[in-house]
Amino acid sequence: MVNQGKSEKIGVVLLNLGGPDSLDAVEPFLFNLFSDPDIIDFPGSFLFRKRLAKLISTRRSPMVRKQYEKIGGKSPLKDHTLKQAALLEEKLNERFPAKVYAAMRYWKPSTEETLDEIAKEGIKRVILLPLYPHYSKATTESSVKEWEKQLGKRGNEMQIETTLVESYYDFPHYVEALVERINEGLERFPEEIRQDTHLVFSAHGTPMKLVRQGDPYSGHIKETVDAIMRLGAYTQASSLCYQSKVGPLKWLTPSTPDTIKDLASKGVKHMVVIPVAFASDHLETLFELGIEYRHVASEAGVEQYEVTTGLNDSPLFIDALARLVFEKAGVPEAAGSAAAGE
């Protein structure tokens, strides 16, 4: 528990995947991504994972560069994450001294760079807060492994007490932030058709192999959708689907483009797509949902297709993150509520 009388600063590290901050960074970013054992994982893959990652990144980068060109020439994920860090730090410092950092799994600022900053600050206690609300081996576990690896390299020179917020897929204040974004999306439709607007929840897919291994991600996603429908008191029809499939393995189904086409074939003319697995806008929301699948919907006969805005700097989302930190730091609920301005 935080001792209010002490001035010892707590570090909070926002864990995220990261994204290329320029077009030239696309290929090395993809190489880092596909070099991860938690991404490329099959028997014997350790023997040639780096070579395979090089092959995949070289082949995919021209196409992915074109996608980034259409959303401004880089990923906005770093900007969103750093803004979330600044807003969260401001809120936490209302209760106790805190410094919030970002650690990107596949780009910059890297975990190693973030640990350098923490060492300079002399921080001895860190709370890891993933910007992945739903736990998966491919996201939270991979980022935590990288943290432990980089921390372990420093040996006894850096003694840090680390605790982890594992997931918050059903945390009421997080769900409330999603409901707010959905309501904003529905307001883009004429009032008389909102009730007939289909809610399409789109989550990043994972290989079925992970599901069979017991990865909780897909179950967490379903629980988030159920919680949203309850809290938002939505009576509209809804669907859950998955996007961003890569490679030949079988992934979670149904796919988002197949769902859009299927709904359109059944007469659905209005749909709002909710990127339910993402904390911030990036390539998968801005290009894949916002451009690529919008074209799919138009070709299928959908008359109005909207994508909700990512949580980004939503005050409700920042408040949810702060509450998670207060809880992990042992700050009483009343203190957390006061800091949230209630």
Buried (B, 14 or more C-beta within 10 A) or exposed (E): EBEEEEEEBBBBBBBBBBBBBEBEBBBBBBBBBBBBEBBBBEEEEEEEBEEBBBEBBEEBBEEBBEBBEEBEEBBBBBBBBBBBBEBBBEBBBEBBEBBBBBBBBBBBBBBBBBBBBBEEEEBBBBBBBBBBBBBBBBBBBBBBBBBEEBBEEBEEEBEBEBEBBBBBBBBEBBBBBBBBBBEBBBEEBEEEEBEEBBBBBBBBBBBBEBBEEEBBBBBBBBBBBEBBBEEBEBEBBBBBBBBBBEEEEEBBEEBBBEBBBBBBEEEBBBBBBBBBBBBBBBBBBBBBBBEBBBEBBEEBEBEBBBBBBBBBEBEBBBBBBBBBBBBBBEBEEEBBEEBBEE
